[in-house]
Structures are given as structure tokens and as C-alpha cells.
Amino acid sequence: MTLRTDDFRARARRYLPRFVFDYVDGGAEDERCLRRNRDDLDALRLVPNCLRDTSTIDTAVEVFGRRWAHPVGVAPVGFNGLVRPQGDVLLARAAAAQGLPFVLSTASNARLEAVRAAAPEAVLWMQLYVMGERAIAEQIVRRAKAARFEALVLTVDVPVSGLRERDVRNGFRLPFRPGPRMLWDLASHPAWSLGMARQGAPVFVNLSEHADGAASAQVQAALLARAMDRSLVWDSLAWLRGLWSGPLLLKGVLHHGDARRALQAGVDGLIVSNHGGRQLDAAPSSISVLGGILDAVEGRVPVFADSGFRRGSDVLKAVALGARGVFLGRHAVWGLAAGGEAGAREALALIGSEIERTMTLMGAASLRELGRGQLAPAFAEAFTARLTAR
């Protein structure tokens, strides 16, 4: 019986080889940030109001002129093709079926044009890494515009990849060189292995086609190893603005000063994120800094969050603080692993039903009725003091 995110995660663990499961599940170094994301969300309380009319519940939110069924989107996750063949396409379809946006990763395994063709009416956003050669980023932005992607999400927290020790211990790297342990892992998961054999090893098609026409694993590994152009600075956003006239968001903002700087640079939205605990292990949880960033922004642009959110009640904690919505990465991917497109739909529908039920229990008929008054006041003070002391 699948009743919560952890149930999808358990099903995914059974289906996926360990090195793939750990790639999705793991964090950086000691994984303290990974745990902190959950601990701080669990510590925050919601306070219900009673005797409110909740005969109808409206969970919808409008973002950049588009209606989302819930304040939830599917976050960009690289290598979805390693979880299921055509994983990016399946997730985009699942999100569209639930009336939710999907953010395609630069490190996806499906061409962005193919994702748009598979979900022609979906709300699609494009996540961007700026590699060493900016020509690659320029090509991706132009293609995303031509394919009717509606927003561009620049990830700013990967000047270098975090040390993900599970991946190192499992020998998971590009190009693939499976040793005896990994071969046994593959043999122990025949359903996954058969699917990959039919598909072939997933490649980063939105990168390789611009690398002098080469699609080798070595070329892909070299491109991703550079991850972010380390010379990318605030003034570089003017270059990106020259390529993209639609909504531009920064993903990976954790400091209120950076939030203010982003506004000065003309950014249209922020995603408060620590990359799911996969980058700086000493970073704060997203939920712990969300309120301060919202205060700094003062409602001038929509602010979203990700990292650690697993329940509808988690989403509503962010909304009560003032966030426009939350992006889910692992939750959607666990659904994908557990049951393909149908599993991803089920996982997203579960979050939607949890949001509706929690709003009813809180006495909130719409998201507009949620606010910081629904966060336990005495606890919130202690919570803030504890986080400040870290």
C-alpha cells in the first residue's frame, strides 16, 4: 500500500540498483544538510483555525499568468533516464496530467523539443547550467525559447559539484566503468537492467549535440565536470537577459543579501534551495532561511522553495511563510521509479490530496488564508533563535 513519499521511496529502492538509488537519495559529504532539511521542516508546526467554512477548498495558485492546480512543481533533476527509460518525458506528462509545471534539467536525457512534443500544453520551464563554453548555454536558451518553454531557471549553487560520497563508494561516475560490485548490482535488478538494455545508456542529449557533434560519455563527463562557469557573476545576468525575455529565476539562493541583489539585477523569481542537500553540506535548510528571504524581497517577485519537502503539510508550511509554491525533486522521481508515468502521477496526486486535506484541517478554504499566524508563535521564536545561533 502506497500512502506517503516513504512508500514510493521503498518501492524505488526495490526496483533500482543501489548505485542509482543512492544517486537520487544521497547528499553531500556527511549528509547533514540532507537531514537538516527534514529536521527543520518537522520542527515547524501548523496551527489550525476552527469553525471556518471549508465546504470547498481551492488549492490553486497563479504563477506568471498560468494556473497551477496546487502550489507544487516538479523540480529539475538530472539523469532521469537512468531511473526509467524516457524518464524526463514521463515526468513531464505526469506533471501536465496533474495541472502542475515541470522543470527540465540541462542534464536531462531527453531533448527539450521531445519533451515539449510529448506534453504540448504543459507548463514547462528550462533549468540552465552555464558551462565553461557559454555557447552551449546560448544554444539551450534559444532552443528553449523556440520550443515554448515559459521560464528559465538559472542554477547558481554549483560552481563545483558537491562531494557525494555514496556515489564515490559505489563507483558511480562518467564514463561508466562497472566493476564486479556494480555488475552484481545490475544482475540483482533484472527489470531495471532489461529496460536500460533496450534503451541504451542514457546520454545528456541537450549537451552532447553541441560538443562538436560528439556524444561520447567522455565528452559528457568533461562538460558536466565543469558544471558552472566560475567567472559567472551578477553582471553576467545582463548577458542572459539579452538571450531570454521571459521570466528568469535564480535557483540556489540562501542569503537574503543575494535575494536583494537579484532584485536589483532584474530577476523575476527566486527558488530558495540547497540543491536537496547535495552541494554544501554545512548549508542551512531551505525552510530556515525562507522567511528572511521573503522579508527581503517584500513581495516584489514570487519566491519558491525546494529541498526536503515530502508532505502536503510541508508545502503549506512554506506557503504560510509566504512562498508562492514548492518544487519537488526526489518525491516525483521516487514515483517515477516505482511505476513509471503512472507512478509519478500517483505521487503528485498524493501531494495534492494531502494539501487539500491539510487545508481543510487548518480551516483554510484557499491558500490566501494561510499566513505566518498559522505557524506556532512561541515555537517560531525558539525556532528562529536556534537557527540564528547555528
Summary of the structure (lengths in Angstrom):
residues: 390
radius of gyration: 20.2
end to end distance: 39.6
largest distance: 65.1
contacts: 1372
relative contact order: 0.20
helix: 51%
strand: 11%
